[in-house]
Amino acid sequence: MITPKIFDQLSPESGLDEVTHFLSNHRFPAVEDNIVTFVFAGMVEHVSLRHWIYGLPSSLPLFRYGGTPLWFRSMVFPPRSRIEYKYGVQQSGHEEWIFDPLNPNVAHDPFGGNSVVHCRDYQDPEWAFEQPGVPQGVLERFTLNSHALERDQQIQVYLPNNYRDYRRYRLLVVHDGDDYLKFSRLKQVLDNLIARLEIPPLIVAFTNPGDRIREYAADPRHAKHIVEELIPSLEERYPVIRQPSGRCLMGASFGGVASLSTAWYYQDAFDSLLLQSGSFAFTDIGDHHRSQAFDNVVEFMNRFRSQPGTPAKQAYISCGVYESLIYENRSLVPFFRSNGIKVHFEESYDGHNWENWRNRLRSGLSWLFPGPLWATYL
């Protein structure tokens, strides 16, 4: 392992005062052009970088810098990369996964979160954060008794600022709605994009699963709930467009499968799909090599690929190049197009996480629902 330039000012025999001064005068991980140097400080037995970059070993060792308590590893990443990680720290034979103590940048998710490093030229999108003076939409709730799912469903609905019940609005239905609101800032995104005239005012319904792995894995009962229960209920309560041209289904990961399968089971119900890092596993021959949770997904995708029909007229698809699902998502693009579906596909140097999906929302929503700004300038 070549010692990174950042250590040029520090001797391998440096004392505690020199190490403390070094740490206080740098930001970590250190980003120098395309090189990222991960640094951990501590008298421990072993340190590893735990990451979610498909194609690399999931655990990469850090190296001790001489006799100091510093551990490091340098890696090369393309510009605009965004990497989530933890450190595996071993002491007394026991390894614990921890956030990077030297890095305050943390991305949260349903499992707790990870430390994050932003590589050269990466920027968080300003339109994903609350902006002064931007009119705010509102969220309201109602309970829907679902016979298809045999339980009550709690639904949240976004109503745009200046909502009027005599207007007609396009409808977006979002799978994993609470997670999109909490971890991808979807309400702030909607408020900002509507205010910037990049998308028209929308009504957005946020729905959540009970047993996510079962319901979102192409379960016909979930599709029945969406189309035969949720959509009619929304049409009764809100002035949404009642034709397929006014409806879009959206989801990430297994939520992407739920969106595609629902539109496939009920063709001519939705004109638009917004699919992010969909878990679209399939097999041409033999068995798949993913977990048992993918069994129903693979069965559905194999059927869909043999009899695609027209589940929608247009689809926005995004995926990170560091995901194991990049092959499946890439392969969906020419397949959709060959079956008459208009597609916009976007890749990013990121992984399977909520901030990656957040960062693609502007391009996805504005492509599917172009607002007055795009009508004027494009």
Secondary structure, 3 states (H helix, E strand, C coil): CCCCHHHCCCCCCCCHHHHHHHHHCCCCCEEECCEEEEEEECCCCEEEEEECCCCCCCEEECEECCCCCEEEEEEECCCCCEEEEEEEEEECCEEEEECCCCCCCEECCCCCCEEEEECCCCCCCHHHCCCCCCCCCEEEEEEEEECCCCEEEEEEEEECCCCCCCCCEEEEEECCHHHHHHHCCHHHHHHHHHHCCCCCCEEEEECCCCCHHHHCCCCHHHHHHHHHHHHHHHHHHCCECCCHHHEEEEEECHHHHHHHHHHHHCCCCCCEEEEECCCCCCCCCCCCCCCHHHHHHHHHHHHHHHCCCCCCCEEEEEEECCCCCHHHHHHHHHHHHHCCCEEEEEEECCCCCHHHHHHCHHHHHHHHCCCHHHHHHC
